[in-house]
Amino acid sequence: MKFIHIADVHLGVTPDAGMPWSETRSRDIWNSFRFMIEQARRQQADLLLIAGDLFHRQPLKRELKEIAAWFAEISDTEIVLIAGNHDYLHPKSYYRSFEWPENVHFIGTRDLSAVSLERIHTTVWGCSFWNQEDTRAVYHRDILQKVLQNANTVKNHREAEYDVPFMRGTGAFERFADSGQVDHRRRNFQILLGHGGDDRHHPFRANDIAEAGFDYAAFGHIHKVAQLIPGKVVMAGSLEPTDCNDFGPHGFWMGELTERGTSVSFYPIKKCEYIQQEINVTPEPSAYAVSELVRQELQSRKPYQISHVILRGYRDAETELPLDEIAKMERVVRVVDETEPDYQFDLLKQKYDGTLLQKYIEVMEQCPNLELRKKALYYGVQAMMDTAEEGREKIG
């Protein structure tokens, strides 16, 4: 059984609001999701798992209609999705009443429920957020083990058996567990579809999930991709970076479940990538030269990369770095100045002879620890110079 696992698409988000590329980034996220639909078709995926936060906020009805039309184009692919903490099931959410195509199964219960996909011999368990935060341990080991003990194989379950009108093909766990309708003639694959992983959003321990016995656990919420338990418990990461601090690769997972086990691989999407570019500054260059150095370094980027420029090294103590100019350069989202002033301590001692600053430098120069001496001199002198400049007190 071939599957694709994605999460945290965040349709409707406007990354880096106010930046020239912001609207393009918003459209790219929709285009990347459309690309996933095409991938499911090309790869002839049996199952598409969407582990929460398909939308960045409450979806509009017209948006659901558009997504549903895309889903209907891949009718041979079963699609199972849940609501995350961003597109949670608000009392007036359109998720609650929306009619999905036959191949789409929205698990909308607050507690674990199952959808049985008989054609591909697979059962998917999951639940949705009903609030922006939910600290319940819905994936606790005891709950998961009870689920699988009562359903090693799941067959012949219909929506009509359960009182969950806004779900298709799913049922509340308690009613399913007590139904006794388990067919042991053939083992179904058991998948857990989840969203969370921090203290405020369905906290869980990956080992608990792996030990429960699921063939695969498809999670979302944390935007960084990770195989929490290789081949068993996977955090999809966001399909695209949705924030300028979403560093690292983004994309989707594709895998296959067989009687022999699970194999899964990550496939990056590179419409956008935020990178940190560290640029070393020396005391000699002028502000103009520093600006040109940064501009030259930025030319090495790929067209889809957006930069955090981090300046490091030592600058002339009298030179003001052109931070505003750098921030206006193409595809620069943030500038961080981590340089330190290159003080000429001998000249400072002469200039401030007989002052507290001169005495401080002489004392610190006697420190036997080179690293400690360096830090004490730079940070101490910087603090005293800043104090003097602000006029709070005189150096001497």
Stockholm file with secondary structure:
# STOCKHOLM 1.0

chainA/1-396         MKFIHIADVHLGVTPDAGMPWSETRSRDIWNSFRFMIEQARRQQADLLLIAGDLFHRQPLKRELKEIAAWFAEISDTEIVLIAGNHDYLHPKSYYRSFEWPENVHFIGTRDLSAVSLERIHTTVWGCSFWNQEDTRAVYHRDILQKVLQNANTVKNHREAEYDVPFMRGTGAFERFADSGQVDHRRRNFQILLGHGGDDRHHPFRANDIAEAGFDYAAFGHIHKVAQLIPGKVVMAGSLEPTDCNDFGPHGFWMGELTERGTSVSFYPIKKCEYIQQEINVTPEPSAYAVSELVRQELQSRKPYQISHVILRGYRDAETELPLDEIAKMERVVRVVDETEPDYQFDLLKQKYDGTLLQKYIEVMEQCPNLELRKKALYYGVQAMMDTAEEGREKIG
#=GR chainA/1-396 SS CEEEEECCCCBTCCTTTTSTTHHHHHHHHHHHHHHHHHHHHHTTCSEEEEESCSBSSSCCHHHHHHHHHHHHTTTTSEEEEECCSSSCCCTTCGGGTCCCCTTEEEECCSSCEEEEEGGGTEEEEECCCSSSCBCCCTTCHHHHHHHHHSCSSCCSCCGGGSSCTTCSSEEEHHHHHHHCCCCTTSCCEEEEEEECCBTTBCCCCHHHHHHHTCSEEEEESSSSCEEEETTTEEECCCSSCCSTTCBSCCEEEEEEEETTEEEEEEEECCSCEEEEEEEEECSSSCHHHHHHHHHHHHTTSCTTEEEEEEEEEEEETTCCCCHHHHHTSTTEEEEEECCEEECCHHHHHHHTTTSHHHHHHHHHTTCSCHHHHHHHHHHHHHHHHHHHHHTSSCCC
#=GC SS_cons         CEEEEECCCCBTCCTTTTSTTHHHHHHHHHHHHHHHHHHHHHTTCSEEEEESCSBSSSCCHHHHHHHHHHHHTTTTSEEEEECCSSSCCCTTCGGGTCCCCTTEEEECCSSCEEEEEGGGTEEEEECCCSSSCBCCCTTCHHHHHHHHHSCSSCCSCCGGGSSCTTCSSEEEHHHHHHHCCCCTTSCCEEEEEEECCBTTBCCCCHHHHHHHTCSEEEEESSSSCEEEETTTEEECCCSSCCSTTCBSCCEEEEEEEETTEEEEEEEECCSCEEEEEEEEECSSSCHHHHHHHHHHHHTTSCTTEEEEEEEEEEEETTCCCCHHHHHTSTTEEEEEECCEEECCHHHHHHHTTTSHHHHHHHHHTTCSCHHHHHHHHHHHHHHHHHHHHHTSSCCC
//
